[in-house]
């Protein structure tokens, strides 16, 4: 991505976590508002048990993860590659780009009911603050069964983003209908 395009992509957001907009839900005790998360994102280590299943197969299990907290989105959870059953992973040709993390690479997953396309992604060459997740894998809860500390997470709407929604996170969330102006 050329530097001018990168700066335009980074500048497009009105809200950057400095103040919660009026339309945002107010978090209750023990909750977080995605509107308090910053831009660029914050990378936070988490020791809660994460489990990811592809049908009846356990794809990953770890007490080591990094939550990526970014304005307007539920956290995306990244796990180290050694947390995954590598025998279930198949490389995908799909590539996308994030203005903060760089180029994403994708993986298909061989689940118990067949191949789940583009179910995981990573940023192998993430730099700057994102370097802490370089090579780590994230999962789409819409395609895989994802659990954080015993709670099954809900998928972020829209199909593109991979945020993990649980009872501790309040929105509204990027990707829902009417959120394109954010």
C-alpha positions as CSV (number, residue, x, y, z in Angstrom):
1,X,0.0,0.0,0.0
2,X,1.5,3.3,-1.0
3,X,2.0,5.8,1.9
4,X,-0.7,8.3,0.7
5,X,-3.3,5.5,0.5
6,X,-2.2,4.2,3.9
7,X,-2.7,7.7,5.5
8,X,-6.1,8.1,3.8
9,X,-7.2,4.8,5.2
10,X,-6.0,5.7,8.7
11,X,-7.7,9.1,8.6
12,X,-11.1,8.0,7.5
13,X,-12.5,7.2,11.0
14,X,-14.3,10.0,13.0
15,X,-14.1,8.1,16.3
16,X,-10.7,7.0,17.7
17,X,-11.4,6.0,21.3
18,X,-10.8,9.5,22.9
19,X,-14.5,9.9,23.7
20,X,-17.5,7.6,23.5
21,X,-20.0,8.7,20.9
22,X,-23.6,9.4,22.0
23,X,-24.9,6.3,20.1
24,X,-22.6,3.9,22.0
25,X,-24.0,1.6,24.7
26,X,-22.8,2.4,28.2
27,X,-20.9,-0.6,29.7
28,X,-22.0,-2.1,32.9
29,X,-19.9,-3.5,35.7
30,X,-17.2,-5.8,34.3
31,X,-18.0,-4.8,30.7
32,X,-16.0,-2.8,28.0
33,X,-17.3,-0.5,25.3
34,X,-15.7,-0.9,21.9
35,X,-15.9,2.8,21.7
36,X,-13.3,3.2,24.4
37,X,-10.8,1.2,22.4
38,X,-8.2,3.3,20.6
39,X,-7.1,3.7,16.9
40,X,-4.5,2.5,16.2
41,X,-5.3,-0.7,18.0
42,X,-4.1,-1.8,21.4
43,X,-2.6,-5.3,21.8
44,X,-3.4,-6.9,25.2
45,X,-2.2,-10.3,26.5
46,X,-4.9,-12.5,28.0
47,X,-4.4,-15.7,30.1
48,X,-8.0,-16.9,29.9
49,X,-8.5,-20.3,28.3
50,X,-9.3,-20.0,24.6
51,X,-10.8,-23.0,22.7
52,X,-11.5,-23.2,18.9
53,X,-13.4,-26.1,17.4
54,X,-14.0,-27.1,13.7
55,X,-17.1,-29.2,14.1
56,X,-16.2,-31.9,16.6
57,X,-12.4,-31.4,16.2
58,X,-10.5,-29.3,18.6
59,X,-8.5,-27.0,16.4
60,X,-6.8,-24.9,19.1
61,X,-6.6,-24.6,22.9
62,X,-4.4,-22.1,24.8
63,X,-4.1,-20.0,27.9
64,X,-1.9,-17.6,25.9
65,X,-3.6,-15.1,23.6
66,X,-3.5,-11.5,22.5
67,X,-6.7,-9.4,22.2
68,X,-6.6,-6.7,19.6
69,X,-8.7,-3.8,20.8
70,X,-9.7,-1.3,18.1
71,X,-12.4,1.4,18.1
72,X,-15.8,0.1,17.1
73,X,-14.9,-3.6,16.8
74,X,-15.2,-6.4,19.3
75,X,-11.8,-7.8,20.2
76,X,-10.0,-10.1,17.8
77,X,-8.2,-12.9,19.6
78,X,-4.8,-14.2,18.3
79,X,-3.2,-17.4,19.4
80,X,0.4,-18.6,18.9
81,X,0.7,-21.1,16.0
82,X,1.7,-23.9,18.4
83,X,-1.7,-23.8,20.0
84,X,-3.2,-25.1,16.7
85,X,-3.4,-28.6,15.3
86,X,-1.4,-27.9,12.2
87,X,-2.6,-31.1,10.5
88,X,-6.0,-29.4,10.1
89,X,-4.7,-26.3,8.4
90,X,-4.5,-25.7,4.6
91,X,-3.0,-22.6,3.1
92,X,-5.4,-20.3,1.2
93,X,-4.4,-17.9,-1.6
94,X,-6.6,-15.1,-0.1
95,X,-4.8,-11.9,1.0
96,X,-6.2,-8.7,2.5
97,X,-4.6,-5.6,4.0
98,X,-5.1,-3.8,7.2
99,X,-3.8,-0.2,7.6
100,X,-2.3,-1.0,11.0
101,X,-1.2,-4.7,10.7
102,X,-0.2,-5.1,7.0
103,X,-1.0,-8.0,4.7
104,X,-3.1,-10.8,6.1
105,X,-2.7,-14.5,5.0
106,X,-5.5,-17.0,5.3
107,X,-6.0,-20.7,6.1
108,X,-8.7,-23.2,5.4
109,X,-9.5,-25.6,8.2
110,X,-10.3,-29.3,7.7
111,X,-13.2,-29.7,10.1
112,X,-15.2,-32.8,11.0
113,X,-17.8,-31.9,8.4
114,X,-15.5,-30.9,5.6
115,X,-13.2,-28.0,4.6
116,X,-14.0,-24.6,6.2
117,X,-12.6,-22.0,3.8
118,X,-10.6,-18.9,5.0
119,X,-11.5,-19.7,8.6
120,X,-8.1,-18.3,10.1
121,X,-5.8,-15.5,9.2
122,X,-2.5,-14.0,10.4
123,X,-0.2,-11.1,9.7
124,X,3.2,-12.8,9.2
125,X,5.1,-9.6,8.7
126,X,3.2,-7.3,11.1
127,X,5.4,-4.5,12.3
128,X,5.4,-1.6,14.7
129,X,3.0,-2.2,17.7
130,X,1.4,-5.1,15.7
131,X,4.7,-7.1,15.8
132,X,3.5,-8.9,18.9
133,X,0.9,-10.8,16.8
134,X,3.2,-11.5,13.8
135,X,2.6,-15.0,12.7
136,X,-0.1,-15.7,15.3
137,X,-3.5,-16.9,14.1
138,X,-7.0,-15.4,14.5
139,X,-10.3,-17.3,13.9
140,X,-13.6,-16.2,12.5
141,X,-16.3,-17.1,15.1
142,X,-18.8,-17.2,12.2
143,X,-17.0,-20.2,10.7
144,X,-15.6,-21.9,13.8
145,X,-16.8,-22.5,17.3
146,X,-14.8,-20.1,19.5
147,X,-14.9,-20.1,23.3
148,X,-13.3,-17.7,25.8
149,X,-13.1,-18.7,29.4
150,X,-16.0,-21.2,28.9
151,X,-18.3,-18.7,27.1
152,X,-19.2,-19.3,23.5
153,X,-18.6,-16.1,21.5
154,X,-20.9,-14.6,18.9
155,X,-19.6,-13.5,15.5
156,X,-19.2,-9.9,14.5
157,X,-21.8,-9.0,11.8
158,X,-21.0,-8.4,8.2
159,X,-18.8,-11.4,7.4
160,X,-15.5,-9.4,6.9
161,X,-14.4,-8.7,10.4
162,X,-13.5,-11.4,12.9
163,X,-14.4,-9.8,16.3
164,X,-15.4,-12.0,19.2
165,X,-18.5,-10.8,21.1
166,X,-19.2,-12.1,24.6
167,X,-21.1,-10.7,27.6
168,X,-18.3,-8.4,28.6
169,X,-18.3,-6.4,25.3
170,X,-20.9,-3.7,24.4
171,X,-21.3,-1.9,21.0
172,X,-22.8,-1.2,18.7
173,X,-20.2,-2.9,16.5
174,X,-18.6,-2.1,13.2
175,X,-20.1,-4.3,10.5
176,X,-23.7,-4.0,11.7
177,X,-26.2,-2.4,9.3
178,X,-25.8,1.4,9.1
179,X,-22.2,1.4,10.4
180,X,-20.5,2.3,7.1
181,X,-20.1,6.0,8.1
182,X,-17.9,5.2,11.1
